[in-house]
Amino acid sequence: MRLLCFVVLAMLACAPAQAQIGNFLRGLDPNKALDIGKKVVEANKEFSQEDEIQLGNGLAAGLLGAAPLHKNEQVQRYVNRVGRWIAAHSERADLPWSFGVIDKETINAFAMPGGTVMISYGLLKRLQNESELAGVLGHEIAHVVQKHQLKAIQSGAWGDVATAVGTEVVDRKLAGTGAVGQAVRLSGVGQKGVELLTNGFLLKPLDRSLEYEADRMGIVLAARAGYDPYGLVGVLQMLAQVKETDEAGILATHPSAADRIAELEKVVPQLEKYAGQSVEARFRASVK
């Protein structure tokens, strides 16, 4: 089964997917063809910016249903102000950016497609100044700018197609009577976001290369906004000291802090001339 699924994946990678799937569907049972065809449509969908925003809203709604916002309004306004300022220096400044602090002790931060970013209070209170906050938010903003989560969602949809097709190949060869999985049923793009959260999408790690890319772009965005680009390095040094037994979700979904620092060492020195403020006093007045 694994070999046959690998062959199908290889086929998908070597030619236009729609044509290959179309050829494969000829001769299938109509119901099976319809099921796989629906998965193909979902996987091949090009998300508009509005779709992306709605998808992110669904993810955010699901997240806030499980972890409410921290009740300190001053903290919320402060983080939102810093985040919006950094996002304004990105290539997607036109998105409806929104930043919030969730009331969780877990050390984590999340970016949703469309411009919603959440940071846990457990992480926020461990930061030392505003440049460190800018480093964290810059990293998450970079994920949105580069559409990393959106690409992961689309990649997952193609995985569903490959699974359905691979299962059907095995059924034909071995039994001929196997059922293809249920067709995807969505009540809108926002509902898709809720379903993704329910399935643990935000807890799944992105490819390491994407995390490194978000680090690099994040410090550039922070520097553009006038912050010390070493802020993110300070955060990573703090994370390196956190015990793995602590509630540190970010440690489970990202490369090690040491590896991330090593990657940043290749680019941070080039940004030293743009180094700005750490803004410790304002951070402490707003958060501590």
HUFEN-V336912 format. One record per pair of residues at least 6 apart in sequence whose ideal C-beta (glycine too) atoms are under 7 Angstrom apart, sorted by the first residue. I is the first residue (numbers start at 1). J is the second residue. If there is no record, write none. Layout:
i=I j=J
i=I j=J
This chain:
i=1 j=170
i=4 j=166
i=4 j=169
i=4 j=170
i=5 j=162
i=5 j=166
i=8 j=162
i=8 j=165
i=8 j=166
i=8 j=169
i=9 j=162
i=11 j=20
i=12 j=20
i=12 j=162
i=17 j=44
i=18 j=40
i=18 j=44
i=21 j=36
i=21 j=40
i=21 j=165
i=24 j=165
i=25 j=33
i=25 j=36
i=25 j=37
i=28 j=168
i=32 j=168
i=32 j=180
i=35 j=164
i=35 j=180
i=35 j=183
i=36 j=161
i=36 j=164
i=36 j=165
i=36 j=168
i=36 j=180
i=38 j=183
i=38 j=184
i=39 j=160
i=39 j=161
i=39 j=164
i=39 j=184
i=40 j=161
i=42 j=157
i=42 j=184
i=43 j=154
i=43 j=157
i=43 j=158
i=43 j=160
i=43 j=161
i=47 j=55
i=47 j=150
i=51 j=189
i=52 j=113
i=52 j=114
i=52 j=150
i=53 j=96
i=53 j=114
i=54 j=189
i=54 j=190
i=55 j=113
i=55 j=114
i=55 j=189
i=55 j=190
i=55 j=192
i=55 j=193
i=56 j=112
i=56 j=113
i=56 j=114
i=56 j=115
i=56 j=116
i=56 j=193
i=57 j=114
i=57 j=116
i=57 j=190
i=57 j=193
i=58 j=190
i=58 j=191
i=58 j=192
i=58 j=193
i=58 j=194
i=59 j=112
i=59 j=193
i=59 j=196
i=59 j=197
i=59 j=202
i=60 j=112
i=60 j=116
i=61 j=194
i=62 j=193
i=62 j=194
i=62 j=197
i=62 j=198
i=63 j=110
i=63 j=118
i=63 j=197
i=63 j=202
i=67 j=102
i=67 j=103
i=67 j=104
i=68 j=103
i=69 j=76
i=69 j=100
i=69 j=101
i=69 j=102
i=69 j=103
i=70 j=76
i=70 j=101
i=70 j=102
i=70 j=103
i=70 j=121
i=71 j=103
i=74 j=286
i=75 j=101
i=75 j=286
i=75 j=287
i=76 j=100
i=76 j=101
i=78 j=286
i=78 j=287
i=79 j=99
i=79 j=101
i=79 j=119
i=80 j=98
i=80 j=99
i=80 j=100
i=82 j=130
i=82 j=133
i=82 j=134
i=82 j=137
i=83 j=97
i=83 j=99
i=83 j=117
i=83 j=137
i=84 j=97
i=84 j=99
i=85 j=225
i=86 j=134
i=86 j=137
i=86 j=138
i=86 j=141
i=86 j=221
i=86 j=222
i=86 j=225
i=87 j=93
i=87 j=97
i=87 j=141
i=89 j=221
i=89 j=224
i=89 j=225
i=90 j=141
i=90 j=145
i=90 j=221
i=91 j=145
i=92 j=144
i=92 j=145
i=95 j=114
i=95 j=115
i=96 j=115
i=97 j=115
i=98 j=115
i=98 j=116
i=99 j=117
i=99 j=137
i=100 j=118
i=101 j=119
i=101 j=121
i=101 j=124
i=102 j=118
i=102 j=120
i=102 j=121
i=103 j=121
i=104 j=120
i=104 j=121
i=104 j=122
i=105 j=122
i=105 j=247
i=106 j=120
i=106 j=122
i=106 j=247
i=106 j=249
i=107 j=120
i=107 j=122
i=107 j=123
i=107 j=126
i=107 j=242
i=107 j=247
i=107 j=248
i=107 j=249
i=107 j=250
i=108 j=120
i=108 j=123
i=108 j=249
i=108 j=250
i=109 j=118
i=109 j=119
i=109 j=120
i=109 j=123
i=109 j=136
i=109 j=140
i=109 j=250
i=110 j=118
i=110 j=202
i=111 j=117
i=111 j=140
i=111 j=143
i=111 j=144
i=111 j=149
i=112 j=149
i=113 j=144
i=113 j=147
i=113 j=149
i=113 j=150
i=115 j=144
i=117 j=137
i=117 j=140
i=117 j=141
i=119 j=136
i=122 j=247
i=123 j=136
i=124 j=287
i=125 j=287
i=126 j=238
i=127 j=133
i=127 j=235
i=128 j=234
i=128 j=280
i=129 j=278
i=129 j=279
i=129 j=280
i=129 j=283
i=130 j=227
i=130 j=278
i=130 j=279
i=130 j=282
i=130 j=283
i=131 j=222
i=131 j=227
i=131 j=228
i=131 j=231
i=131 j=277
i=131 j=278
i=131 j=279
i=132 j=231
i=132 j=234
i=132 j=235
i=133 j=283
i=134 j=222
i=134 j=225
i=134 j=227
i=134 j=231
i=135 j=218
i=135 j=219
i=135 j=222
i=135 j=231
i=135 j=232
i=135 j=235
i=136 j=235
i=138 j=218
i=138 j=219
i=138 j=221
i=138 j=222
i=138 j=232
i=139 j=214
i=139 j=215
i=139 j=218
i=139 j=232
i=141 j=218
i=141 j=221
i=142 j=214
i=142 j=217
i=142 j=218
i=142 j=221
i=143 j=149
i=143 j=214
i=145 j=217
i=146 j=213
i=146 j=217
i=148 j=206
i=148 j=210
i=148 j=214
i=152 j=206
i=153 j=196
i=164 j=180
i=164 j=181
i=167 j=178
i=167 j=180
i=168 j=180
i=170 j=178
i=171 j=177
i=171 j=178
i=186 j=192
i=203 j=253
i=205 j=253
i=205 j=254
i=208 j=255
i=211 j=254
i=211 j=255
i=212 j=260
i=212 j=263
i=215 j=232
i=215 j=260
i=215 j=263
i=215 j=264
i=216 j=267
i=218 j=232
i=219 j=229
i=219 j=232
i=219 j=264
i=219 j=268
i=219 j=271
i=220 j=271
i=222 j=229
i=222 j=231
i=222 j=232
i=223 j=229
i=223 j=271
i=223 j=274
i=223 j=276
i=226 j=276
i=226 j=277
i=227 j=276
i=227 j=277
i=228 j=275
i=228 j=276
i=228 j=277
i=228 j=278
i=229 j=268
i=229 j=271
i=229 j=274
i=229 j=275
i=230 j=268
i=231 j=278
i=232 j=264
i=233 j=261
i=233 j=264
i=233 j=268
i=236 j=257
i=236 j=260
i=236 j=261
i=239 j=250
i=239 j=251
i=239 j=257
i=240 j=257
i=240 j=258
i=242 j=248
i=242 j=251
i=244 j=251
